[in-house]
Each structure stands twice: as C-alpha cells, then as structure tokens.
C-alpha cells in the first residue's frame, strides 16, 4: 500500500506569468459566439429581464394598493 503522492509545502503557487499562460491557453479553447449570436442573446436577456421587471412592478403596485386599502379603515 505504497502511495506515490508527493508531499508539497502549502506555499506552492504558480508564478503570475505561468498563471497567465495557463489562462490564455484555456481561453483559446473556448468556442466564442459570433457577433450576431451575441447580439441576439443579449437582446433576449434584456427582453426577458424587462418582462419580469414589469410583472414584478405590477405585483408590487397591487400589493401596495391592497395594503393601503386595508390600513385606511
């Protein structure tokens, strides 16, 4: 039951240049969206966010009016 795990000290951080190189290599592997696809998805997010915001605003106004009605007596 011999283990080949190496014992390392807790202070083993890669250098900044090595980290930057690793990050750059990972970013090259990413499949980036086209400009048209990014625009389409951005518009979709804005439309959905606006719709949800409008629905929540209507609900909030409704509850505010209900609370005002219930506390007027």
C-alpha distance (Angstrom), angle and dihedral (degrees) to the residues before:
residue distance angle dihedral
X1 . . .
X2 3.70 . .
X3 3.77 116.9 .
X4 3.78 124.8 -147.4
X5 3.80 93.8 -156.6
X6 3.77 112.2 133.2
X7 3.76 118.2 -134.2
X8 3.77 111.4 -131.9
X9 3.73 131.5 -177.5
X10 3.80 118.5 -106.6
X11 3.80 91.9 -114.0
X12 3.80 99.7 72.0
X13 3.77 107.3 123.7
X14 3.77 121.5 155.3
X15 3.78 116.2 -113.7
X16 3.78 120.3 -98.5
X17 3.80 92.6 -109.0
X18 3.81 92.2 49.5
X19 3.82 91.0 48.3
X20 3.80 90.9 49.1
X21 3.80 89.9 50.4
X22 3.80 91.8 50.3
X23 3.80 91.3 48.7
X24 3.82 91.4 48.2
X25 3.81 91.0 51.3
X26 3.81 91.2 51.4
X27 3.82 91.8 47.9
X28 3.80 90.1 54.0
X29 3.82 88.8 58.6
X30 3.81 93.3 55.9
X31 3.80 118.0 105.1
X32 3.79 100.8 -134.9
X33 3.83 120.0 -153.9
X34 3.77 119.8 -112.9
X35 3.79 118.4 -106.0
X36 3.81 90.5 -106.2
X37 3.81 92.8 49.8
X38 3.82 92.0 47.5
X39 3.81 90.5 50.8
X40 3.81 92.1 48.0
X41 3.80 92.9 49.6
X42 3.82 92.0 45.2
X43 3.81 90.6 53.2
X44 3.80 90.0 47.8
X45 3.81 91.2 53.4
X46 3.82 91.3 47.8
X47 3.82 92.6 49.5
X48 3.80 93.5 47.7
X49 3.82 92.1 45.2
X50 3.81 91.6 49.1
X51 3.80 92.0 48.1
X52 3.80 93.1 49.9
X53 3.81 90.0 45.3
X54 3.81 91.2 52.3
X55 3.81 92.4 48.1
X56 3.81 91.8 49.6
X57 3.81 90.5 47.6
X58 3.81 91.5 53.8
X59 3.81 90.8 48.1
X60 3.82 90.8 47.9
X61 3.81 92.7 49.9
X62 3.80 89.8 47.2
X63 3.80 92.8 52.8
X64 3.82 91.0 45.1
X65 3.80 90.7 53.5
X66 3.81 91.5 45.3
X67 3.81 91.0 50.7
X68 3.81 90.6 47.2
X69 3.83 90.3 50.1
X70 3.82 92.9 48.7
X71 3.82 94.7 47.8
X72 3.84 97.4 46.3
X73 3.80 95.7 79.1
